[in-house]
């Protein structure tokens, strides 16, 4: 508890995200998407300690246990790490892939984006904006604007809330094309350094990636 409390203080953040990261996630043939717990908008050391415990415990949540059972994964090799990081109050966020997750093509970067925090995107609650950026020339080859009817935002009382997006904003692009190109360039740098296609979460705050 003391190490977590000291680490929390060292971040100097007004709020943190406490996120699960298990050894059996994102392997070929299984992803564990949504199986483990993460907690956003944590605003005190005690709440951080409790969230870390709950992340650890989610390794043995019934849904995760049954997922491993169905796929023949040995429960004894599953381990849970927890990442505590300063939380970005994002204006826009999303995910990107340096190889197409459906076709496997590696000549472009696929970006999906939503307003606010990325939780509504990864949980499938909104249809995100979609950009395809060609790696060789950084042209935006595809741009599709989704119907983003809600956004996830930090709550003043800690945690996060979902807020309805009304009017034309819900069908307005939440990411400029120049930002999409900058994201693609950063992603390709990561892909080159790490030597493999990347699945990356990102956020924009006050114009900064």
KEFIPA-594774 format. One record per residue: x, y, z of N, C-alpha, C in turn. Coordinates in Angstrom, 2 decimals, decimal comma. Layout:
REM KEFIPA-594774
NODE       n_u       n_v       n_w      ca_u      ca_v      ca_w       c_u       c_v       c_w
NODE         X         Y         Z         X         Y         Z         X         Y         Z
...
//
This chain:
REM KEFIPA-594774
NODE       n_u       n_v       n_w      ca_u      ca_v      ca_w       c_u       c_v       c_w
NODE      0,83     -1,21      0,00      0,00      0,00      0,00      0,87      1,26      0,00
NODE      1,96      1,22      0,77      2,82      2,40      0,86      3,45      2,72     -0,49
NODE      3,91      1,69     -1,21      4,54      1,93     -2,51      3,54      2,53     -3,50
NODE      2,32      2,04     -3,48      1,29      2,58     -4,37      0,99      4,02     -4,02
NODE      0,87      4,31     -2,73      0,59      5,68     -2,28      1,70      6,63     -2,68
NODE      2,96      6,20     -2,51      4,09      7,05     -2,90      4,13      7,25     -4,42
NODE      3,84      6,19     -5,16      3,81      6,30     -6,62      2,71      7,22     -7,09
NODE      1,56      7,14     -6,43      0,43      8,02     -6,77      0,83      9,48     -6,58
NODE      1,46      9,77     -5,45      1,88     11,14     -5,16      2,92     11,63     -6,17
NODE      3,82     10,74     -6,57      4,89     11,12     -7,49      4,35     11,51     -8,87
NODE      3,20     10,95     -9,25      2,63     11,32    -10,54      2,19     12,78    -10,57
NODE      1,75     13,30     -9,42      1,32     14,69     -9,35      0,11     15,00    -10,22
NODE     -0,75     14,01    -10,44     -1,89     14,18    -11,33     -3,17     14,45    -10,53
NODE     -4,06     15,21    -11,11     -5,35     15,46    -10,45     -6,23     14,22    -10,47
NODE     -6,02     13,35    -11,44     -6,74     12,08    -11,51     -5,86     11,08    -12,25
NODE     -6,04      9,80    -11,93     -5,27      8,75    -12,60     -6,19      7,70    -13,19
NODE     -5,64      6,95    -14,13     -6,30      5,76    -14,66     -5,57      4,54    -14,10
NODE     -6,32      3,58    -13,63     -5,76      2,34    -13,08     -6,21      1,22    -14,02
NODE     -5,24      0,63    -14,73     -5,59     -0,22    -15,85     -4,96     -1,60    -15,75
NODE     -5,77     -2,60    -16,03     -5,30     -3,99    -15,99     -4,47     -4,29    -17,23
NODE     -3,46     -5,16    -17,06     -2,61     -5,59    -18,17     -2,15     -7,01    -17,89
NODE     -2,86     -7,98    -18,47     -2,61     -9,38    -18,17     -1,70    -10,03    -19,20
NODE     -0,98    -11,07    -18,78     -0,02    -11,74    -19,65     -0,67    -12,45    -20,82
NODE     -1,93    -12,81    -20,69     -2,60    -13,58    -21,75     -3,41    -12,69    -22,69
NODE     -3,32    -11,37    -22,55     -4,07    -10,47    -23,42     -3,39    -10,33    -24,78
NODE     -4,22    -10,02    -25,79     -3,74     -9,65    -27,12     -2,78    -10,67    -27,72
NODE     -3,07    -11,95    -27,51     -2,28    -13,01    -28,13     -2,98    -13,47    -29,41
NODE     -2,27    -14,15    -30,29     -2,92    -14,67    -31,51     -4,12    -15,55    -31,16
NODE     -5,28    -15,22    -31,70     -6,45    -16,06    -31,50     -7,33    -15,65    -30,34
NODE     -6,87    -14,77    -29,46     -7,72    -14,30    -28,37     -7,21    -12,96    -27,87
NODE     -8,16    -12,09    -27,49     -7,79    -10,72    -27,14     -8,11    -10,36    -25,69
NODE     -9,09    -11,03    -25,07     -9,55    -10,70    -23,72    -10,13     -9,29    -23,64
NODE    -10,55     -8,73    -24,77    -11,12     -7,37    -24,75    -12,32     -7,32    -23,82
NODE    -12,28     -6,42    -22,84    -13,38     -6,24    -21,91    -13,48     -7,27    -20,81
NODE    -12,54     -8,23    -20,77    -12,63     -9,28    -19,76    -12,10     -8,83    -18,40
NODE    -11,12     -7,97    -18,40    -10,51     -7,50    -17,16    -10,94     -6,06    -16,86
NODE    -10,82     -5,66    -15,61    -11,32     -4,36    -15,19    -10,24     -3,28    -15,22
NODE    -10,66     -2,07    -15,56     -9,84     -0,87    -15,44    -10,72      0,22    -14,84
NODE    -10,09      1,21    -14,22    -10,84      2,26    -13,51    -10,27      3,63    -13,86
NODE    -11,16      4,54    -14,22    -10,76      5,87    -14,65    -11,19      6,93    -13,65
NODE    -10,48      8,06    -13,65    -10,87      9,19    -12,82    -10,67      8,95    -11,34
NODE     -9,63      8,21    -10,98     -9,33      7,94     -9,57     -8,63      9,17     -8,98
NODE     -9,15      9,68     -7,86     -8,69     11,00     -7,38     -8,10     10,99     -5,97
NODE     -7,82      9,82     -5,40     -7,19      9,79     -4,08     -6,31      8,54     -3,95
NODE     -5,31      8,59     -3,08     -4,43      7,42     -2,90     -5,20      6,17     -2,44
NODE     -6,13      6,33     -1,52     -6,88      5,17     -1,03     -7,73      4,56     -2,15
NODE     -8,35      5,42     -2,95     -9,14      4,92     -4,07     -8,24      4,22     -5,08
NODE     -7,01      4,70     -5,23     -6,05      4,07     -6,15     -5,69      2,67     -5,66
NODE     -5,42      2,53     -4,38     -5,09      1,22     -3,81     -6,25      0,25     -4,04
NODE     -7,47      0,71     -3,79     -8,64     -0,15     -3,97     -8,81     -0,55     -5,42
NODE     -8,56      0,38     -6,33     -8,69      0,08     -7,76     -7,64     -0,93     -8,21
NODE     -6,42     -0,82     -7,68     -5,37     -1,79     -8,00     -5,80     -3,18     -7,55
NODE     -6,35     -3,30     -6,34     -6,82     -4,59     -5,84     -7,90     -5,17     -6,75
NODE     -8,81     -4,31     -7,18     -9,92     -4,78     -8,02     -9,42     -5,20     -9,41
NODE     -8,38     -4,53     -9,92     -7,77     -4,97    -11,18     -7,16     -6,35    -11,02
NODE     -6,39     -6,54     -9,94     -5,80     -7,85     -9,67     -6,89     -8,92     -9,59
NODE     -7,95     -8,60     -8,86     -9,03     -9,58     -8,65     -9,73     -9,94     -9,95
NODE     -9,76     -9,01    -10,91    -10,48     -9,29    -12,16     -9,82    -10,39    -12,98
NODE     -8,58    -10,78    -12,64     -7,95    -11,93    -13,29     -8,80    -13,18    -13,08
NODE     -9,52    -13,21    -11,94    -10,32    -14,37    -11,59    -11,81    -14,09    -11,65
NODE    -12,19    -13,03    -12,37    -13,61    -12,80    -12,63    -14,17    -13,96    -13,44
NODE    -15,43    -14,26    -13,22    -16,03    -15,42    -13,88    -15,90    -15,35    -15,40
NODE    -16,11    -14,14    -15,98    -16,05    -14,02    -17,43    -14,65    -14,32    -17,95
NODE    -13,61    -13,86    -17,22    -12,23    -14,11    -17,64    -11,87    -15,59    -17,48
NODE    -12,31    -16,18    -16,36    -12,06    -17,60    -16,11    -12,67    -18,45    -17,22
NODE    -13,94    -18,16    -17,56    -14,62    -18,95    -18,59    -14,00    -18,72    -19,97
NODE    -13,53    -17,51    -20,24    -12,86    -17,22    -21,51    -11,61    -18,08    -21,66
NODE    -10,82    -18,17    -20,57     -9,62    -19,02    -20,62     -9,99    -20,49    -20,78
NODE    -11,03    -20,91    -20,08    -11,47    -22,30    -20,18    -11,84    -22,65    -21,61
NODE    -12,61    -21,77    -22,26    -13,09    -22,04    -23,61    -11,94    -22,13    -24,61
NODE    -10,85    -21,42    -24,33     -9,74    -21,38    -25,27     -8,56    -22,25    -24,84
NODE     -8,75    -23,04    -23,81     -7,72    -23,98    -23,39     -6,46    -23,31    -22,85
NODE     -6,60    -22,13    -22,23     -5,46    -21,42    -21,66     -5,28    -21,86    -20,21
NODE     -4,10    -22,26    -19,86     -3,80    -22,73    -18,51     -3,93    -21,57    -17,52
NODE     -4,83    -21,69    -16,56     -5,04    -20,62    -15,57     -3,77    -20,33    -14,77
NODE     -2,91    -21,33    -14,65     -1,72    -21,16    -13,81     -0,69    -20,23    -14,45
NODE     -0,79    -20,00    -15,76      0,18    -19,12    -16,42     -0,33    -17,68    -16,52
NODE     -1,59    -17,46    -16,17     -2,15    -16,11    -16,26     -1,64    -15,24    -15,11
NODE     -1,16    -14,08    -15,44     -0,68    -13,13    -14,44     -1,26    -11,76    -14,74
NODE     -1,43    -10,95    -13,70     -2,01     -9,62    -13,86     -1,06     -8,55    -13,37
NODE     -0,71     -7,63    -14,25     -0,01     -6,40    -13,86     -1,04     -5,27    -13,85
NODE     -0,72     -4,19    -13,17     -1,61     -3,03    -13,13     -0,79     -1,79    -13,44
NODE     -1,28     -1,01    -14,38     -0,63      0,25    -14,76     -1,41      1,40    -14,16
NODE     -0,72      2,28    -13,42     -1,33      3,51    -12,89     -0,67      4,67    -13,62
NODE     -1,48      5,47    -14,32     -0,93      6,55    -15,12     -1,78      7,81    -14,97
NODE     -1,12      8,95    -15,13     -1,87     10,21    -15,11     -2,95     10,16    -16,18
NODE     -4,15     10,57    -15,83     -5,26     10,50    -16,77     -5,35     11,79    -17,57
NODE     -5,43     11,63    -18,87     -5,56     12,77    -19,77     -7,05     13,09    -19,95
NODE     -7,42     14,33    -19,67     -8,80     14,78    -19,91     -8,92     15,07    -21,40
NODE     -9,11     14,01    -22,17     -9,00     14,09    -23,63    -10,19     14,80    -24,26
NODE     -9,88     15,61    -25,26    -10,94     16,20    -26,09    -11,35     15,21    -27,17
NODE    -10,36     14,46    -27,66    -10,58     13,42    -28,66     -9,66     12,26    -28,34
NODE    -10,12     11,05    -28,56     -9,26      9,88    -28,30     -9,69      8,74    -29,19
NODE     -8,90      7,66    -29,15     -9,26      6,52    -29,97     -8,19      5,46    -30,01
NODE     -8,26      4,66    -31,05     -7,30      3,56    -31,26     -6,79      3,64    -32,68
NODE     -5,63      3,03    -32,90     -5,12      2,93    -34,27     -4,39      1,61    -34,44
NODE     -4,29      1,18    -35,68     -3,64     -0,08    -36,02     -2,69      0,19    -37,18
NODE     -1,44     -0,27    -37,05     -0,48     -0,10    -38,15     -0,57     -1,23    -39,16
NODE     -1,41     -2,21    -38,91     -1,78     -3,23    -39,89     -3,28     -3,41    -39,79
NODE     -3,94     -3,57    -40,91     -5,39     -3,72    -40,91     -5,77     -4,96    -40,10
NODE     -6,58     -4,81    -39,03     -6,90     -5,97    -38,18     -7,75     -7,02    -38,87
NODE     -8,37     -6,68    -39,99     -9,21     -7,64    -40,72     -8,44     -8,30    -41,86
NODE     -7,78     -7,48    -42,69     -7,11     -8,01    -43,87     -5,63     -8,31    -43,64
NODE     -5,03     -7,67    -42,61     -3,61     -7,84    -42,35     -2,71     -6,97    -43,21
NODE     -3,28     -6,16    -44,09     -2,47     -5,28    -44,94     -1,68     -4,30    -44,09
NODE     -0,43     -4,02    -44,51      0,45     -3,19    -43,69      0,90     -1,92    -44,40
NODE      0,19     -1,52    -45,46      0,60     -0,33    -46,21     -0,09      0,94    -45,74
NODE     -0,93      0,83    -44,72     -1,63      2,01    -44,23     -1,91      1,88    -42,74
NODE     -2,29      3,00    -42,13     -2,63      3,05    -40,71     -4,12      3,32    -40,59
NODE     -4,81      2,50    -39,80     -6,24      2,66    -39,56     -6,44      3,35    -38,22
NODE     -7,16      4,48    -38,23     -7,40      5,26    -37,01     -8,90      5,34    -36,77
NODE     -9,33      5,08    -35,54    -10,72      5,29    -35,13    -10,73      6,29    -33,99
NODE    -11,69      7,23    -34,03    -11,67      8,36    -33,10    -13,07      8,70    -32,61
NODE    -13,13      9,21    -31,36    -14,39      9,68    -30,80    -14,12     10,92    -29,95
NODE    -15,16     11,64    -29,59    -15,02     12,76    -28,67    -14,81     12,25    -27,25
NODE    -14,06     13,00    -26,45    -13,86     12,65    -25,04    -12,94     11,47    -24,86
NODE    -13,14     10,73    -23,77    -12,33      9,55    -23,47    -12,73      8,39    -24,38
NODE    -11,81      7,45    -24,55    -12,02      6,37    -25,50    -12,92      5,24    -25,05
NODE    -13,46      5,31    -23,83    -14,25      4,19    -23,31    -15,47      3,89    -24,17
NODE    -16,15      4,93    -24,68    -17,35      4,67    -25,47    -17,01      4,03    -26,81
NODE    -15,78      4,23    -27,27    -15,34      3,61    -28,53    -15,02      2,14    -28,30
NODE    -14,16      1,86    -27,31    -13,73      0,47    -27,12    -14,86     -0,42    -26,62
NODE    -15,89      0,20    -26,00    -17,04     -0,58    -25,54    -18,10     -0,72    -26,62
NODE    -17,89     -0,07    -27,77    -18,82     -0,21    -28,89    -20,08      0,61    -28,77
NODE    -20,07      1,64    -27,92    -21,29      2,44    -27,71    -21,49      3,51    -28,76
NODE    -20,44      3,87    -29,49    -20,59      4,85    -30,57    -19,96      4,30    -31,85
NODE    -20,39      4,84    -32,97    -19,74      4,56    -34,24    -18,67      5,62    -34,44
NODE    -17,40      5,27    -34,37    -16,34      6,28    -34,39    -16,09      6,83    -35,79
NODE    -15,38      7,96    -35,83    -14,81      8,42    -37,10    -13,70      7,45    -37,49
NODE    -13,51      7,31    -38,79    -12,52      6,35    -39,28    -11,64      7,03    -40,34
NODE    -10,34      6,90    -40,16     -9,38      7,46    -41,10     -8,40      6,36    -41,51
NODE     -8,09      6,32    -42,79     -7,05      5,43    -43,29     -5,96      6,30    -43,90
NODE     -4,74      6,21    -43,34     -3,61      7,03    -43,79     -2,58      6,13    -44,45
NODE     -2,23      6,45    -45,68     -1,25      5,66    -46,43      0,16      5,95    -45,90
NODE      0,91      4,90    -45,62      2,21      5,06    -44,98      3,24      5,77    -45,86
NODE      3,28      5,46    -47,13      4,33      5,98    -47,99      4,24      7,49    -48,20
NODE      3,01      8,00    -48,34      2,84      9,41    -48,69      2,07     10,21    -47,65
NODE      1,52      9,52    -46,62      0,73     10,14    -45,54     -0,56     10,78    -46,03
NODE     -1,04     10,37    -47,19     -2,34     10,83    -47,66     -3,45     10,16    -46,86
NODE     -4,52     10,90    -46,60     -5,71     10,32    -45,97     -6,54      9,69    -47,09
NODE     -6,46      8,38    -47,22     -7,11      7,68    -48,32     -8,60      7,45    -48,06
NODE     -8,97      7,45    -46,79    -10,38      7,21    -46,44    -10,73      8,03    -45,21
NODE    -11,90      8,64    -45,22    -12,37      9,45    -44,09    -13,88      9,26    -43,98
NODE    -14,31      8,58    -42,93    -15,74      8,31    -42,70    -16,12      8,85    -41,34
NODE    -17,13      9,71    -41,30    -17,56     10,33    -40,05    -18,69      9,51    -39,43
NODE    -18,48      9,08    -38,19    -19,47      8,26    -37,51    -20,49      9,09    -36,74
NODE    -21,51      8,42    -36,26    -22,55      9,06    -35,44    -22,16      8,91    -33,97
NODE    -21,55      9,94    -33,42    -21,01      9,89    -32,06    -22,00     10,56    -31,11
NODE    -22,99      9,81    -30,64    -24,11     10,41    -29,91    -23,82     10,61    -28,42
NODE    -22,75     10,01    -27,90    -22,37     10,22    -26,50    -20,86     10,38    -26,41
NODE    -20,40     10,98    -25,32    -18,97     11,06    -25,03    -18,75     10,76    -23,55
NODE    -17,58     10,25    -23,25    -17,21      9,91    -21,87    -16,29     11,00    -21,35
NODE    -16,62     11,55    -20,16    -15,86     12,67    -19,61    -15,59     12,42    -18,13
NODE    -14,51     13,02    -17,59    -14,26     12,91    -16,15    -15,39     13,58    -15,36
NODE    -15,71     12,98    -14,22    -16,72     13,55    -13,32    -16,03     14,39    -12,25
NODE    -16,67     15,47    -11,83    -16,11     16,32    -10,78    -15,95     15,57     -9,47
NODE    -16,76     14,53     -9,27    -16,72     13,76     -8,03    -15,81     12,54     -8,12
NODE    -15,02     12,45     -9,19    -14,20     11,27     -9,42    -14,91     10,30    -10,34
NODE    -14,15      9,45    -10,99    -14,75      8,55    -11,95    -15,06      9,27    -13,25
NODE    -15,90      8,67    -14,07    -16,26      9,26    -15,35    -17,76      9,19    -15,55
NODE    -18,27     10,03    -16,44    -19,69     10,03    -16,78    -19,83     10,01    -18,29
NODE    -20,98      9,56    -18,76    -21,31      9,62    -20,18    -22,28     10,76    -20,41
NODE    -22,00     11,55    -21,44    -22,79     12,74    -21,71    -23,28     12,70    -23,15
NODE    -24,55     13,05    -23,33    -25,13     13,02    -24,67    -24,57     14,16    -25,52
NODE    -24,32     13,86    -26,79    -23,90     14,88    -27,75    -25,11     15,20    -28,62
NODE    -25,54     16,44    -28,58    -26,74     16,83    -29,32    -26,37     17,62    -30,57
NODE    -27,32     17,68    -31,51    -27,18     18,53    -32,68    -26,13     18,04    -33,67
NODE    -25,65     18,95    -34,51    -24,74     18,56    -35,59    -23,37     18,08    -35,13
NODE    -22,98     18,39    -33,88    -21,65     18,00    -33,42    -21,46     16,49    -33,46
NODE    -22,52     15,73    -33,25    -22,38     14,27    -33,18    -21,92     13,68    -34,51
NODE    -22,17     14,41    -35,62    -21,73     13,94    -36,93    -20,65     14,85    -37,52
NODE    -19,94     15,55    -36,62    -18,81     16,39    -37,02    -17,52     15,62    -36,76
NODE    -16,55     15,76    -37,63    -15,27     15,07    -37,46    -14,62     15,52    -36,15
NODE    -14,17     14,57    -35,35    -13,54     14,90    -34,07    -12,03     14,96    -34,16
NODE    -11,48     14,69    -35,36    -10,04     14,69    -35,55     -9,72     15,36    -36,89
NODE     -8,82     16,33    -36,85     -8,40     16,98    -38,08     -7,49     16,04    -38,88
NODE     -7,49     16,22    -40,19     -6,66     15,35    -41,03     -5,18     15,50    -40,71
NODE     -4,73     16,71    -40,36     -3,32     16,88    -40,02     -2,97     16,11    -38,76
NODE     -3,91     16,01    -37,82     -3,68     15,21    -36,62     -3,66     13,73    -36,94
NODE     -4,51     13,32    -37,88     -4,51     11,91    -38,32     -3,16     11,55    -38,94
NODE     -2,61     12,45    -39,74     -1,29     12,20    -40,35     -0,21     12,13    -39,28
NODE     -0,27     13,06    -38,30      0,73     13,06    -37,22      0,64     11,77    -36,40
NODE     -0,58     11,31    -36,13     -0,76     10,05    -35,42     -0,15      8,89    -36,20
NODE     -0,42      8,86    -37,49      0,09      7,78    -38,33      1,62      7,77    -38,32
NODE      2,22      8,95    -38,39      3,68      9,03    -38,40      4,27      8,52    -37,08
NODE      3,67      8,89    -35,96      4,14      8,40    -34,66      3,98      6,89    -34,56
NODE      2,86      6,40    -35,07      2,59      4,96    -35,00      3,60      4,17    -35,82
NODE      3,96      4,67    -36,99      4,94      3,98    -37,83      6,32      4,00    -37,17
NODE      6,64      5,10    -36,47      7,90      5,12    -35,71      7,90      4,03    -34,65
NODE      6,79      3,89    -33,95      6,68      2,84    -32,92      6,79      1,46    -33,54
NODE      6,12      1,27    -34,67      6,16     -0,01    -35,37      7,60     -0,36    -35,77
NODE      8,34      0,63    -36,26      9,72      0,41    -36,69     10,61      0,08    -35,49
NODE     10,46      0,83    -34,41     11,29      0,61    -33,22     11,01     -0,75    -32,58
NODE      9,76     -1,16    -32,57      9,37     -2,40    -31,89      9,38     -3,61    -32,81
NODE      9,49     -3,36    -34,12      9,68     -4,46    -35,06      8,45     -5,29    -35,34
NODE      7,26     -4,73    -35,11      6,03     -5,49    -35,36      4,86     -4,52    -35,46
NODE      3,76     -4,93    -36,11      2,56     -4,08    -36,17      2,07     -3,73    -34,76
NODE      1,50     -2,53    -34,64      1,10     -2,02    -33,33     -0,39     -1,70    -33,27
NODE     -0,95     -1,93    -32,09     -2,32     -1,56    -31,74     -2,17     -0,52    -30,63
NODE     -2,49      0,75    -30,90     -2,14      1,84    -30,00     -3,37      2,64    -29,61
NODE     -3,47      2,97    -28,33     -4,48      3,90    -27,86     -3,85      5,29    -27,78
NODE     -4,62      6,33    -28,08     -4,07      7,68    -28,13     -5,12      8,69    -27,64
NODE     -4,66      9,90    -27,36     -5,55     10,96    -26,93     -5,00     12,30    -27,39
NODE     -5,90     13,27    -27,58     -5,53     14,64    -27,92     -6,09     15,57    -26,86
NODE     -5,22     16,43    -26,32     -5,62     17,43    -25,33     -5,01     18,77    -25,73
NODE     -5,84     19,76    -25,98     -5,38     21,11    -26,37     -4,43     21,04    -27,57
NODE     -4,78     20,19    -28,50     -4,00     20,09    -29,73     -2,77     19,20    -29,64
NODE     -2,47     18,70    -28,45     -1,28     17,86    -28,26     -1,64     16,40    -28,24
NODE     -0,87     15,59    -29,00     -1,07     14,14    -29,00     -0,43     13,55    -27,75
//
